[in-house]
């Protein structure tokens, strides 16, 4: 008897999982086998959600504060690296 191919093994695994699901929840299996398509109104799903301007303003304020702190921290670190670089070139510090 020939060995199973990879696809046949995958299909067998799916069958086992489906059988297990059908045994555990019979209500779910009856729903999954129904062939009637579910129709939704496309216009309802594409309506934009209402936007709360106060939340957006608060988020913008927090973003600006965090961004400013990040820029200060980054420039401080880069400035320190540049100072240390020139200090080692001029041999103010001797690293061995």
Buried (B, 14 or more C-beta within 10 A) or exposed (E): EEEEEEEEEEEEEEEEEEEEEBEEEEEEBEEEEEEEEEEEEEEEEEEEEEEEEEEEEEEEEEEEEEEEEEEEEEEEEEEEEEEEEEEEEEEEEEEE
